[in-house]
Amino acid sequence: MRTRRHTAAGFSFPPALRSRGLLRDGGLVLLTFAVGYAISALWISPSSVLGSDHPTPRVLGLVDAEARKKLTEQGFRVRLEGERTNPVIPRGAVVWQDPPPGMVLAPNTTVQIVVSAGPAPVTVPDVVGLALSSAEKIITAAGAKVGTVDTVQTSGEPGIVIATRPGAGNGRPRGAAVDLVVGGGAGGGL
């Protein structure tokens, strides 16, 4: 014999049971997504998840010893490639690195650095035979400064430069003094 169940019209589960089911289903979807993402990340690029590769630090502008320390702490080897003149970066600071900052490398990779030799030396200009005022302007424009001006008696025209110390063509640090010897006239020569 058949029994019949009687229920009220429009029966539905209580709201508490409905939200638990929704929460459970949403949690399963999120868990499935997270596991799928992790598996695909490991499959596509396992070194980015499990590897010890890391970016090269920026050592430009640091003193040589600090740059070496920073690079070796991160597992890189350092090779000094020499010195290069630079008008802005002080002597002994890093002016160039290869590979550049931010490049992801394996540990024990060699990073080449070049340190600054400071500003390029100024070449003393040849001002012998010029008037003192012109010689001073030329020396200042070259990046040096006029030092002492000695006057000696000569048979030539007065106020003309007859020698420089150091001589023309020699290198001097930027801003160093160049001494001038100027003829005073009315003399019998050097």
NUTIMAR-90640 format. One record per atom (N, C-alpha, C): residue number from 1; residue in three letters; chain; x, z, y. Coordinates in steps of 0.2 Angstrom, whole numbers, plus 5000, padded with zeros to 4 digits. Example, Ala and Ser with C-alpha at 12.3 -4.5 7.8 and 13.67 -1.06 7.14 Angstrom:
REM residues 2
ATOM mifi pakol vexvex   xx   zz   yy
ATOM    1   ALA      A 5066 5039 4972
ATOM    1   ALA      A 5062 5039 4978
ATOM    1   ALA      A 5066 5039 4984
ATOM    2   SER      A 5064 5035 4989
ATOM    2   SER      A 5068 5036 4995
ATOM    2   SER      A 5064 5039 5000
***
This chain:
REM residues 190
ATOM mifi pakol vexvex   xx   zz   yy
ATOM    1   MET      A 5004 5000 4994
ATOM    1   MET      A 5000 5000 5000
ATOM    1   MET      A 5004 5000 5006
ATOM    2   ARG      A 5002 4997 5011
ATOM    2   ARG      A 5005 4996 5017
ATOM    2   ARG      A 5004 5002 5022
ATOM    3   THR      A 5009 5004 5025
ATOM    3   THR      A 5008 5009 5030
ATOM    3   THR      A 5010 5006 5037
ATOM    4   ARG      A 5006 5008 5042
ATOM    4   ARG      A 5007 5006 5048
ATOM    4   ARG      A 5010 5011 5053
ATOM    5   ARG      A 5014 5009 5057
ATOM    5   ARG      A 5017 5013 5062
ATOM    5   ARG      A 5014 5012 5069
ATOM    6   HIS      A 5012 5017 5071
ATOM    6   HIS      A 5009 5017 5078
ATOM    6   HIS      A 5013 5019 5083
ATOM    7   THR      A 5014 5015 5088
ATOM    7   THR      A 5018 5017 5094
ATOM    7   THR      A 5015 5015 5100
ATOM    8   ALA      A 5017 5019 5105
ATOM    8   ALA      A 5013 5018 5112
ATOM    8   ALA      A 5016 5011 5115
ATOM    9   ALA      A 5012 5008 5118
ATOM    9   ALA      A 5013 5001 5121
ATOM    9   ALA      A 5019 5002 5126
ATOM   10   GLY      A 5024 4998 5126
ATOM   10   GLY      A 5029 4998 5131
ATOM   10   GLY      A 5034 5003 5130
ATOM   11   PHE      A 5036 5004 5123
ATOM   11   PHE      A 5040 5009 5121
ATOM   11   PHE      A 5047 5007 5123
ATOM   12   SER      A 5052 5011 5126
ATOM   12   SER      A 5059 5010 5127
ATOM   12   SER      A 5063 5016 5125
ATOM   13   PHE      A 5069 5015 5124
ATOM   13   PHE      A 5074 5020 5123
ATOM   13   PHE      A 5075 5024 5130
ATOM   14   PRO      A 5076 5031 5129
ATOM   14   PRO      A 5077 5035 5135
ATOM   14   PRO      A 5083 5032 5139
ATOM   15   PRO      A 5083 5033 5146
ATOM   15   PRO      A 5088 5031 5150
ATOM   15   PRO      A 5095 5033 5148
ATOM   16   ALA      A 5096 5039 5146
ATOM   16   ALA      A 5102 5042 5144
ATOM   16   ALA      A 5105 5038 5138
ATOM   17   LEU      A 5101 5036 5133
ATOM   17   LEU      A 5104 5032 5128
ATOM   17   LEU      A 5106 5025 5130
ATOM   18   ARG      A 5102 5022 5135
ATOM   18   ARG      A 5104 5016 5137
ATOM   18   ARG      A 5110 5016 5141
ATOM   19   SER      A 5112 5020 5145
ATOM   19   SER      A 5118 5020 5149
ATOM   19   SER      A 5124 5022 5144
ATOM   20   ARG      A 5123 5026 5139
ATOM   20   ARG      A 5129 5027 5134
ATOM   20   ARG      A 5131 5021 5131
ATOM   21   GLY      A 5126 5017 5129
ATOM   21   GLY      A 5127 5010 5125
ATOM   21   GLY      A 5131 5005 5130
ATOM   22   LEU      A 5128 5005 5136
ATOM   22   LEU      A 5132 5001 5141
ATOM   22   LEU      A 5139 5003 5142
ATOM   23   LEU      A 5140 5010 5143
ATOM   23   LEU      A 5147 5012 5144
ATOM   23   LEU      A 5151 5011 5138
ATOM   24   ARG      A 5148 5012 5132
ATOM   24   ARG      A 5152 5010 5126
ATOM   24   ARG      A 5154 5003 5126
ATOM   25   ASP      A 5149 4998 5127
ATOM   25   ASP      A 5151 4991 5127
ATOM   25   ASP      A 5156 4989 5132
ATOM   26   GLY      A 5155 4992 5138
ATOM   26   GLY      A 5160 4990 5144
ATOM   26   GLY      A 5167 4992 5142
ATOM   27   GLY      A 5167 4998 5139
ATOM   27   GLY      A 5174 5001 5137
ATOM   27   GLY      A 5177 4997 5132
ATOM   28   LEU      A 5173 4994 5127
ATOM   28   LEU      A 5176 4990 5122
ATOM   28   LEU      A 5178 4983 5125
ATOM   29   VAL      A 5175 4980 5129
ATOM   29   VAL      A 5177 4974 5133
ATOM   29   VAL      A 5183 4975 5136
ATOM   30   LEU      A 5184 4981 5140
ATOM   30   LEU      A 5190 4982 5144
ATOM   30   LEU      A 5196 4984 5139
ATOM   31   LEU      A 5195 4987 5134
ATOM   31   LEU      A 5200 4988 5129
ATOM   31   LEU      A 5202 4982 5126
ATOM   32   THR      A 5198 4977 5124
ATOM   32   THR      A 5199 4971 5121
ATOM   32   THR      A 5203 4967 5126
ATOM   33   PHE      A 5201 4967 5132
ATOM   33   PHE      A 5205 4963 5137
ATOM   33   PHE      A 5212 4966 5138
ATOM   34   ALA      A 5213 4973 5138
ATOM   34   ALA      A 5220 4976 5139
ATOM   34   ALA      A 5224 4974 5133
ATOM   35   VAL      A 5222 4975 5127
ATOM   35   VAL      A 5226 4973 5121
ATOM   35   VAL      A 5227 4966 5121
ATOM   36   GLY      A 5223 4961 5123
ATOM   36   GLY      A 5224 4954 5123
ATOM   36   GLY      A 5229 4952 5129
ATOM   37   TYR      A 5229 4956 5134
ATOM   37   TYR      A 5234 4954 5140
ATOM   37   TYR      A 5241 4957 5137
ATOM   38   ALA      A 5241 4963 5134
ATOM   38   ALA      A 5248 4965 5132
ATOM   38   ALA      A 5251 4961 5127
ATOM   39   ILE      A 5247 4958 5122
ATOM   39   ILE      A 5249 4954 5117
ATOM   39   ILE      A 5252 4947 5120
ATOM   40   SER      A 5248 4944 5125
ATOM   40   SER      A 5250 4938 5128
ATOM   40   SER      A 5256 4939 5132
ATOM   41   ALA      A 5257 4945 5136
ATOM   41   ALA      A 5263 4946 5140
ATOM   41   ALA      A 5269 4946 5135
ATOM   42   LEU      A 5268 4950 5130
ATOM   42   LEU      A 5274 4950 5125
ATOM   42   LEU      A 5276 4944 5122
ATOM   43   TRP      A 5271 4940 5120
ATOM   43   TRP      A 5272 4933 5117
ATOM   43   TRP      A 5275 4928 5122
ATOM   44   ILE      A 5272 4928 5128
ATOM   44   ILE      A 5275 4923 5133
ATOM   44   ILE      A 5282 4924 5135
ATOM   45   SER      A 5283 4931 5138
ATOM   45   SER      A 5289 4932 5140
ATOM   45   SER      A 5291 4939 5138
ATOM   46   PRO      A 5294 4940 5132
ATOM   46   PRO      A 5295 4947 5130
ATOM   46   PRO      A 5301 4950 5134
ATOM   47   SER      A 5305 4946 5137
ATOM   47   SER      A 5311 4950 5141
ATOM   47   SER      A 5309 4953 5147
ATOM   48   SER      A 5303 4951 5150
ATOM   48   SER      A 5301 4954 5156
ATOM   48   SER      A 5298 4961 5155
ATOM   49   VAL      A 5295 4962 5149
ATOM   49   VAL      A 5292 4968 5147
ATOM   49   VAL      A 5297 4973 5144
ATOM   50   LEU      A 5301 4970 5139
ATOM   50   LEU      A 5306 4974 5135
ATOM   50   LEU      A 5313 4974 5138
ATOM   51   GLY      A 5315 4969 5142
ATOM   51   GLY      A 5322 4967 5143
ATOM   51   GLY      A 5324 4972 5149
ATOM   52   SER      A 5331 4972 5149
ATOM   52   SER      A 5334 4976 5154
ATOM   52   SER      A 5337 4972 5160
ATOM   53   ASP      A 5334 4966 5161
ATOM   53   ASP      A 5336 4962 5167
ATOM   53   ASP      A 5333 4965 5173
ATOM   54   HIS      A 5337 4964 5179
ATOM   54   HIS      A 5335 4967 5185
ATOM   54   HIS      A 5338 4963 5191
ATOM   55   PRO      A 5334 4963 5197
ATOM   55   PRO      A 5337 4959 5202
ATOM   55   PRO      A 5343 4961 5205
ATOM   56   THR      A 5347 4957 5208
ATOM   56   THR      A 5353 4958 5211
ATOM   56   THR      A 5352 4962 5218
ATOM   57   PRO      A 5355 4967 5219
ATOM   57   PRO      A 5354 4971 5225
ATOM   57   PRO      A 5357 4967 5231
ATOM   58   ARG      A 5355 4968 5237
ATOM   58   ARG      A 5358 4966 5243
ATOM   58   ARG      A 5364 4970 5245
ATOM   59   VAL      A 5369 4967 5245
ATOM   59   VAL      A 5375 4970 5248
ATOM   59   VAL      A 5379 4967 5254
ATOM   60   LEU      A 5375 4962 5257
ATOM   60   LEU      A 5378 4959 5263
ATOM   60   LEU      A 5378 4964 5269
ATOM   61   GLY      A 5384 4965 5272
ATOM   61   GLY      A 5385 4969 5277
ATOM   61   GLY      A 5387 4976 5275
ATOM   62   LEU      A 5387 4978 5269
ATOM   62   LEU      A 5390 4984 5267
ATOM   62   LEU      A 5398 4983 5266
ATOM   63   VAL      A 5401 4989 5267
ATOM   63   VAL      A 5409 4989 5266
ATOM   63   VAL      A 5410 4988 5259
ATOM   64   ASP      A 5416 4985 5258
ATOM   64   ASP      A 5418 4982 5251
ATOM   64   ASP      A 5417 4988 5246
ATOM   65   ALA      A 5419 4994 5247
ATOM   65   ALA      A 5419 4999 5242
ATOM   65   ALA      A 5411 5001 5240
ATOM   66   GLU      A 5407 5001 5245
ATOM   66   GLU      A 5400 5003 5244
ATOM   66   GLU      A 5397 4997 5240
ATOM   67   ALA      A 5398 4991 5242
ATOM   67   ALA      A 5395 4985 5238
ATOM   67   ALA      A 5397 4985 5231
ATOM   68   ARG      A 5404 4987 5230
ATOM   68   ARG      A 5406 4987 5223
ATOM   68   ARG      A 5402 4993 5219
ATOM   69   LYS      A 5402 4998 5222
ATOM   69   LYS      A 5398 5004 5219
ATOM   69   LYS      A 5391 5002 5217
ATOM   70   LYS      A 5387 5000 5222
ATOM   70   LYS      A 5380 4998 5221
ATOM   70   LYS      A 5379 4993 5216
ATOM   71   LEU      A 5384 4988 5215
ATOM   71   LEU      A 5383 4983 5210
ATOM   71   LEU      A 5385 4986 5203
ATOM   72   THR      A 5390 4990 5203
ATOM   72   THR      A 5392 4992 5196
ATOM   72   THR      A 5387 4997 5194
ATOM   73   GLU      A 5384 5001 5198
ATOM   73   GLU      A 5379 5006 5196
ATOM   73   GLU      A 5373 5002 5193
ATOM   74   GLN      A 5372 4996 5195
ATOM   74   GLN      A 5366 4992 5192
ATOM   74   GLN      A 5368 4988 5186
ATOM   75   GLY      A 5375 4989 5184
ATOM   75   GLY      A 5377 4986 5178
ATOM   75   GLY      A 5380 4979 5179
ATOM   76   PHE      A 5382 4977 5185
ATOM   76   PHE      A 5385 4970 5186
ATOM   76   PHE      A 5392 4971 5187
ATOM   77   ARG      A 5396 4966 5186
ATOM   77   ARG      A 5403 4966 5187
ATOM   77   ARG      A 5404 4962 5194
ATOM   78   VAL      A 5410 4964 5197
ATOM   78   VAL      A 5411 4962 5204
ATOM   78   VAL      A 5417 4958 5204
ATOM   79   ARG      A 5417 4952 5207
ATOM   79   ARG      A 5424 4949 5208
ATOM   79   ARG      A 5424 4947 5216
ATOM   80   LEU      A 5430 4949 5218
ATOM   80   LEU      A 5431 4948 5226
ATOM   80   LEU      A 5434 4941 5226
ATOM   81   GLU      A 5431 4937 5230
ATOM   81   GLU      A 5433 4930 5231
ATOM   81   GLU      A 5438 4929 5237
ATOM   82   GLY      A 5439 4934 5241
ATOM   82   GLY      A 5443 4933 5246
ATOM   82   GLY      A 5440 4935 5253
ATOM   83   GLU      A 5443 4933 5258
ATOM   83   GLU      A 5441 4935 5265
ATOM   83   GLU      A 5439 4929 5269
ATOM   84   ARG      A 5434 4930 5274
ATOM   84   ARG      A 5432 4924 5278
ATOM   84   ARG      A 5431 4927 5285
ATOM   85   THR      A 5433 4924 5290
ATOM   85   THR      A 5433 4926 5297
ATOM   85   THR      A 5425 4926 5299
ATOM   86   ASN      A 5423 4931 5303
ATOM   86   ASN      A 5416 4931 5305
ATOM   86   ASN      A 5416 4935 5312
ATOM   87   PRO      A 5413 4932 5317
ATOM   87   PRO      A 5414 4935 5323
ATOM   87   PRO      A 5409 4941 5324
ATOM   88   VAL      A 5404 4942 5320
ATOM   88   VAL      A 5399 4947 5320
ATOM   88   VAL      A 5401 4953 5316
ATOM   89   ILE      A 5402 4951 5309
ATOM   89   ILE      A 5402 4957 5304
ATOM   89   ILE      A 5409 4960 5304
ATOM   90   PRO      A 5410 4966 5304
ATOM   90   PRO      A 5417 4969 5305
ATOM   90   PRO      A 5421 4968 5299
ATOM   91   ARG      A 5427 4969 5300
ATOM   91   ARG      A 5432 4968 5295
ATOM   91   ARG      A 5431 4972 5289
ATOM   92   GLY      A 5431 4970 5283
ATOM   92   GLY      A 5430 4973 5276
ATOM   92   GLY      A 5423 4974 5274
ATOM   93   ALA      A 5418 4971 5278
ATOM   93   ALA      A 5411 4971 5276
ATOM   93   ALA      A 5410 4965 5272
ATOM   94   VAL      A 5405 4965 5268
ATOM   94   VAL      A 5403 4959 5264
ATOM   94   VAL      A 5399 4954 5268
ATOM   95   VAL      A 5401 4947 5268
ATOM   95   VAL      A 5398 4942 5272
ATOM   95   VAL      A 5395 4937 5267
ATOM   96   TRP      A 5396 4937 5261
ATOM   96   TRP      A 5393 4932 5256
ATOM   96   TRP      A 5393 4935 5249
ATOM   97   GLN      A 5388 4934 5246
ATOM   97   GLN      A 5387 4936 5239
ATOM   97   GLN      A 5384 4930 5235
ATOM   98   ASP      A 5386 4930 5228
ATOM   98   ASP      A 5383 4924 5224
ATOM   98   ASP      A 5383 4927 5217
ATOM   99   PRO      A 5377 4928 5214
ATOM   99   PRO      A 5371 4925 5216
ATOM   99   PRO      A 5368 4929 5221
ATOM  100   PRO      A 5363 4926 5225
ATOM  100   PRO      A 5360 4929 5231
ATOM  100   PRO      A 5356 4935 5229
ATOM  101   PRO      A 5354 4940 5234
ATOM  101   PRO      A 5350 4945 5233
ATOM  101   PRO      A 5343 4944 5230
ATOM  102   GLY      A 5341 4948 5225
ATOM  102   GLY      A 5334 4947 5222
ATOM  102   GLY      A 5334 4943 5216
ATOM  103   MET      A 5340 4939 5214
ATOM  103   MET      A 5340 4935 5208
ATOM  103   MET      A 5340 4939 5202
ATOM  104   VAL      A 5336 4938 5197
ATOM  104   VAL      A 5335 4942 5191
ATOM  104   VAL      A 5341 4940 5187
ATOM  105   LEU      A 5345 4945 5185
ATOM  105   LEU      A 5351 4943 5180
ATOM  105   LEU      A 5351 4948 5174
ATOM  106   ALA      A 5355 4946 5169
ATOM  106   ALA      A 5356 4950 5164
ATOM  106   ALA      A 5361 4955 5166
ATOM  107   PRO      A 5362 4961 5162
ATOM  107   PRO      A 5367 4966 5164
ATOM  107   PRO      A 5374 4963 5162
ATOM  108   ASN      A 5379 4965 5165
ATOM  108   ASN      A 5386 4963 5164
ATOM  108   ASN      A 5387 4956 5167
ATOM  109   THR      A 5383 4954 5171
ATOM  109   THR      A 5384 4947 5175
ATOM  109   THR      A 5389 4948 5180
ATOM  110   THR      A 5393 4943 5182
ATOM  110   THR      A 5398 4944 5187
ATOM  110   THR      A 5394 4942 5194
ATOM  111   VAL      A 5395 4946 5199
ATOM  111   VAL      A 5393 4944 5206
ATOM  111   VAL      A 5399 4944 5210
ATOM  112   GLN      A 5400 4938 5213
ATOM  112   GLN      A 5405 4936 5218
ATOM  112   GLN      A 5404 4938 5225
ATOM  113   ILE      A 5409 4942 5228
ATOM  113   ILE      A 5408 4944 5235
ATOM  113   ILE      A 5414 4941 5239
ATOM  114   VAL      A 5412 4940 5245
ATOM  114   VAL      A 5417 4938 5250
ATOM  114   VAL      A 5417 4943 5256
ATOM  115   VAL      A 5422 4946 5258
ATOM  115   VAL      A 5422 4951 5263
ATOM  115   VAL      A 5425 4948 5270
ATOM  116   SER      A 5423 4951 5275
ATOM  116   SER      A 5425 4948 5282
ATOM  116   SER      A 5432 4950 5284
ATOM  117   ALA      A 5435 4945 5287
ATOM  117   ALA      A 5442 4946 5289
ATOM  117   ALA      A 5441 4948 5297
ATOM  118   GLY      A 5435 4949 5299
ATOM  118   GLY      A 5435 4951 5306
ATOM  118   GLY      A 5434 4944 5310
ATOM  119   PRO      A 5434 4945 5317
ATOM  119   PRO      A 5434 4939 5321
ATOM  119   PRO      A 5440 4935 5320
ATOM  120   ALA      A 5440 4928 5321
ATOM  120   ALA      A 5445 4924 5320
ATOM  120   ALA      A 5450 4925 5326
ATOM  121   PRO      A 5457 4925 5325
ATOM  121   PRO      A 5461 4926 5330
ATOM  121   PRO      A 5461 4920 5336
ATOM  122   VAL      A 5462 4922 5342
ATOM  122   VAL      A 5462 4918 5347
ATOM  122   VAL      A 5469 4914 5348
ATOM  123   THR      A 5469 4908 5349
ATOM  123   THR      A 5476 4905 5350
ATOM  123   THR      A 5477 4905 5358
ATOM  124   VAL      A 5483 4907 5359
ATOM  124   VAL      A 5485 4908 5366
ATOM  124   VAL      A 5486 4900 5369
ATOM  125   PRO      A 5482 4899 5374
ATOM  125   PRO      A 5482 4892 5377
ATOM  125   PRO      A 5489 4891 5381
ATOM  126   ASP      A 5490 4884 5382
ATOM  126   ASP      A 5496 4882 5385
ATOM  126   ASP      A 5494 4882 5393
ATOM  127   VAL      A 5496 4887 5397
ATOM  127   VAL      A 5495 4887 5404
ATOM  127   VAL      A 5501 4886 5408
ATOM  128   VAL      A 5507 4885 5405
ATOM  128   VAL      A 5513 4884 5409
ATOM  128   VAL      A 5512 4878 5414
ATOM  129   GLY      A 5514 4879 5420
ATOM  129   GLY      A 5513 4873 5425
ATOM  129   GLY      A 5507 4873 5429
ATOM  130   LEU      A 5502 4878 5427
ATOM  130   LEU      A 5496 4878 5431
ATOM  130   LEU      A 5496 4884 5436
ATOM  131   ALA      A 5492 4884 5441
ATOM  131   ALA      A 5491 4889 5446
ATOM  131   ALA      A 5488 4895 5442
ATOM  132   LEU      A 5490 4901 5445
ATOM  132   LEU      A 5489 4907 5442
ATOM  132   LEU      A 5481 4908 5441
ATOM  133   SER      A 5477 4906 5446
ATOM  133   SER      A 5470 4907 5446
ATOM  133   SER      A 5467 4903 5440
ATOM  134   SER      A 5469 4897 5439
ATOM  134   SER      A 5467 4892 5434
ATOM  134   SER      A 5469 4895 5427
ATOM  135   ALA      A 5475 4897 5427
ATOM  135   ALA      A 5478 4900 5420
ATOM  135   ALA      A 5474 4906 5418
ATOM  136   GLU      A 5472 4910 5423
ATOM  136   GLU      A 5468 4916 5421
ATOM  136   GLU      A 5461 4914 5419
ATOM  137   LYS      A 5458 4909 5422
ATOM  137   LYS      A 5451 4907 5419
ATOM  137   LYS      A 5452 4904 5412
ATOM  138   ILE      A 5457 4900 5411
ATOM  138   ILE      A 5458 4897 5404
ATOM  138   ILE      A 5459 4902 5399
ATOM  139   ILE      A 5463 4907 5400
ATOM  139   ILE      A 5465 4912 5396
ATOM  139   ILE      A 5458 4916 5394
ATOM  140   THR      A 5454 4918 5399
ATOM  140   THR      A 5448 4922 5398
ATOM  140   THR      A 5443 4918 5394
ATOM  141   ALA      A 5443 4911 5395
ATOM  141   ALA      A 5438 4907 5392
ATOM  141   ALA      A 5440 4906 5384
ATOM  142   ALA      A 5447 4907 5383
ATOM  142   ALA      A 5449 4906 5376
ATOM  142   ALA      A 5448 4912 5372
ATOM  143   GLY      A 5446 4918 5375
ATOM  143   GLY      A 5444 4924 5372
ATOM  143   GLY      A 5449 4930 5372
ATOM  144   ALA      A 5454 4928 5376
ATOM  144   ALA      A 5459 4934 5377
ATOM  144   ALA      A 5458 4936 5384
ATOM  145   LYS      A 5462 4941 5386
ATOM  145   LYS      A 5462 4943 5393
ATOM  145   LYS      A 5469 4943 5396
ATOM  146   VAL      A 5469 4943 5403
ATOM  146   VAL      A 5476 4943 5406
ATOM  146   VAL      A 5479 4950 5407
ATOM  147   GLY      A 5485 4950 5404
ATOM  147   GLY      A 5488 4957 5404
ATOM  147   GLY      A 5492 4957 5411
ATOM  148   THR      A 5498 4959 5411
ATOM  148   THR      A 5502 4960 5417
ATOM  148   THR      A 5505 4953 5419
ATOM  149   VAL      A 5505 4953 5426
ATOM  149   VAL      A 5508 4947 5429
ATOM  149   VAL      A 5514 4948 5432
ATOM  150   ASP      A 5520 4946 5430
ATOM  150   ASP      A 5526 4947 5433
ATOM  150   ASP      A 5528 4941 5437
ATOM  151   THR      A 5531 4942 5443
ATOM  151   THR      A 5533 4937 5447
ATOM  151   THR      A 5541 4937 5447
ATOM  152   VAL      A 5544 4931 5446
ATOM  152   VAL      A 5551 4930 5447
ATOM  152   VAL      A 5552 4925 5452
ATOM  153   GLN      A 5558 4925 5455
ATOM  153   GLN      A 5560 4921 5460
ATOM  153   GLN      A 5563 4914 5457
ATOM  154   THR      A 5560 4909 5459
ATOM  154   THR      A 5561 4902 5456
ATOM  154   THR      A 5562 4897 5462
ATOM  155   SER      A 5565 4891 5460
ATOM  155   SER      A 5566 4886 5466
ATOM  155   SER      A 5559 4882 5466
ATOM  156   GLY      A 5555 4883 5461
ATOM  156   GLY      A 5549 4879 5461
ATOM  156   GLY      A 5543 4882 5466
ATOM  157   GLU      A 5537 4879 5465
ATOM  157   GLU      A 5532 4881 5470
ATOM  157   GLU      A 5529 4888 5468
ATOM  158   PRO      A 5528 4892 5473
ATOM  158   PRO      A 5525 4899 5471
ATOM  158   PRO      A 5518 4899 5468
ATOM  159   GLY      A 5517 4904 5464
ATOM  159   GLY      A 5510 4905 5461
ATOM  159   GLY      A 5509 4900 5455
ATOM  160   ILE      A 5514 4897 5452
ATOM  160   ILE      A 5513 4893 5446
ATOM  160   ILE      A 5516 4897 5440
ATOM  161   VAL      A 5512 4897 5435
ATOM  161   VAL      A 5514 4900 5428
ATOM  161   VAL      A 5520 4896 5425
ATOM  162   ILE      A 5525 4900 5424
ATOM  162   ILE      A 5531 4897 5421
ATOM  162   ILE      A 5532 4900 5414
ATOM  163   ALA      A 5529 4905 5411
ATOM  163   ALA      A 5529 4907 5404
ATOM  163   ALA      A 5523 4912 5403
ATOM  164   THR      A 5522 4912 5396
ATOM  164   THR      A 5517 4917 5394
ATOM  164   THR      A 5520 4921 5388
ATOM  165   ARG      A 5518 4927 5388
ATOM  165   ARG      A 5520 4931 5382
ATOM  165   ARG      A 5514 4934 5378
ATOM  166   PRO      A 5513 4932 5372
ATOM  166   PRO      A 5516 4928 5368
ATOM  166   PRO      A 5516 4921 5370
ATOM  167   GLY      A 5520 4917 5367
ATOM  167   GLY      A 5520 4910 5369
ATOM  167   GLY      A 5514 4906 5367
ATOM  168   ALA      A 5513 4900 5370
ATOM  168   ALA      A 5507 4896 5368
ATOM  168   ALA      A 5507 4894 5361
ATOM  169   GLY      A 5501 4894 5358
ATOM  169   GLY      A 5500 4892 5351
ATOM  169   GLY      A 5500 4898 5346
ATOM  170   ASN      A 5502 4904 5349
ATOM  170   ASN      A 5502 4910 5344
ATOM  170   ASN      A 5495 4913 5344
ATOM  171   GLY      A 5493 4916 5338
ATOM  171   GLY      A 5487 4919 5337
ATOM  171   GLY      A 5487 4926 5340
ATOM  172   ARG      A 5482 4928 5343
ATOM  172   ARG      A 5481 4935 5345
ATOM  172   ARG      A 5474 4937 5343
ATOM  173   PRO      A 5473 4944 5342
ATOM  173   PRO      A 5466 4946 5341
ATOM  173   PRO      A 5462 4945 5347
ATOM  174   ARG      A 5455 4944 5346
ATOM  174   ARG      A 5451 4942 5352
ATOM  174   ARG      A 5451 4948 5356
ATOM  175   GLY      A 5451 4947 5363
ATOM  175   GLY      A 5452 4952 5368
ATOM  175   GLY      A 5458 4955 5369
ATOM  176   ALA      A 5464 4953 5366
ATOM  176   ALA      A 5470 4955 5367
ATOM  176   ALA      A 5473 4952 5373
ATOM  177   ALA      A 5478 4956 5376
ATOM  177   ALA      A 5481 4954 5382
ATOM  177   ALA      A 5486 4949 5381
ATOM  178   VAL      A 5487 4944 5386
ATOM  178   VAL      A 5492 4939 5387
ATOM  178   VAL      A 5495 4940 5393
ATOM  179   ASP      A 5502 4941 5393
ATOM  179   ASP      A 5506 4942 5399
ATOM  179   ASP      A 5508 4936 5402
ATOM  180   LEU      A 5508 4935 5409
ATOM  180   LEU      A 5510 4929 5412
ATOM  180   LEU      A 5516 4931 5416
ATOM  181   VAL      A 5520 4925 5417
ATOM  181   VAL      A 5526 4926 5421
ATOM  181   VAL      A 5525 4920 5426
ATOM  182   VAL      A 5525 4922 5433
ATOM  182   VAL      A 5523 4917 5438
ATOM  182   VAL      A 5529 4916 5443
ATOM  183   GLY      A 5530 4910 5445
ATOM  183   GLY      A 5536 4909 5450
ATOM  183   GLY      A 5534 4911 5457
ATOM  184   GLY      A 5539 4914 5460
ATOM  184   GLY      A 5538 4917 5467
ATOM  184   GLY      A 5541 4912 5472
ATOM  185   GLY      A 5544 4907 5470
ATOM  185   GLY      A 5547 4903 5476
ATOM  185   GLY      A 5553 4906 5479
ATOM  186   ALA      A 5557 4902 5483
ATOM  186   ALA      A 5562 4904 5488
ATOM  186   ALA      A 5568 4908 5484
ATOM  187   GLY      A 5569 4906 5478
ATOM  187   GLY      A 5574 4909 5474
ATOM  187   GLY      A 5579 4904 5471
ATOM  188   GLY      A 5584 4906 5468
ATOM  188   GLY      A 5589 4901 5465
ATOM  188   GLY      A 5587 4899 5458
ATOM  189   GLY      A 5582 4901 5455
ATOM  189   GLY      A 5580 4900 5448
ATOM  189   GLY      A 5580 4906 5444
ATOM  190   LEU      A 5579 4905 5437
ATOM  190   LEU      A 5579 4910 5432
ATOM  190   LEU      A 5586 4913 5431
***
